[in-house]
Amino acid sequence: MSYVSRIFPTDKRGMAQVDALLAQEGISRDKNLDYTCGIYDEDFRVIATGSCFGNTLRCFAVDHGHQGEGLLNEIISHLIDYQAGRGNIRLFLYTKPGTAKFFGDLGFYEITRVPERLVFMENRRDGFSAYLTALEKDKKEDGVSAAIVMNANPFTLGHQYLVEQAAAQCDRLHLFVVSEDASLIPAAVRKKLVQEGVRHLPNVILHDCGPYMISSATFPSYFLKDSETVIESQARLDVEIFIRIARALRITARYVGEEPTSQVTGMYNRVMADALPQAGINCHILPRKALDGQPISASTVRMAIKTGDDALLRSLVPDTTWNWLQSPEAAPVIQRIKGESDVVHY
């Protein structure tokens, strides 16, 4: 009878064996992990492993000499129990297309995939369909429906300008705010600042992205060969999910700001510009609002917070964001930003 044990990051021997085991599968240990476990043989050698990050399962491997013994089933069962113990009942995982059927047999259901790269799965049969059904209450048959997806970390004059431009060009604008709490500004605050910053636009409908539109912090990089492939795969996965959301809401256009500096956002824009029209959705890349010739970005805002440049900060954000930043509620967030070594995302 095998036994699943936790492997702590401080256990250098155990982690080295985990890395070696993952390398057999052509993958590397993900940088975003908060729990790792393994099964040991009689020589105290790791022969199976798996990990978690948030409500996702990731980084699975079984030693070639022990495949077919049901060890991965034990790892998965252990991780599901562990997740339940910390209150995560709804779970997600990413896997290679060749192993999707195996996870399907363990109770996971495909949400979408990037052909020949990865499959995004969850442990609820009706999870994504229920999300789409909930969105459909805001579906309208008449007029033009468009969309924007933003993280707003935090909400800037650039974000506000993009929303105003898009809202002026459609009958209703569905504005999705990334729900994951993986940013320096908490998700609840980001949503509140967006809501307050677009209150003057009556045709804007605010939505949570839920767990389906994902961020770089929770996207798996461990089985993709290089950083560019990781970014492109995440973008293509997000686009596939957005297309299904767009169909549910009869969205025929998506608006994004041009991105001259960010590698990640720039590649997202290229992928969207290529894929969305093929699905009958126009992709409008709008010029960014600028200050003194420089595009306004959330990264610039965070740097102004970090350096205490209030004059610059005030010129980059709307009154609603500025007022929140001056409130006692913002103090711990500001301290966190000031303590970060890098607040500019590439």
Beta strands, then each sheet from edge to edge (+ up, - down):
strand 1: 4-6
strand 2: 35-40
strand 3: 46-53
strand 4: 56-62
strand 5: 92-95
strand 6: 109-114
strand 7: 118-122
strand 8: 145-150
strand 9: 172-177
strand 10: 204-208
strand 11: 251-257
strand 12: 282-286
strand 13: 290-291
strand 14: 294-295
sheet 1: 1+ 2- 3+ 4- 5- 7+ 6-
sheet 2: 10+ 9+ 8+ 11+ 12+
sheet 3: 13+ 14-
end
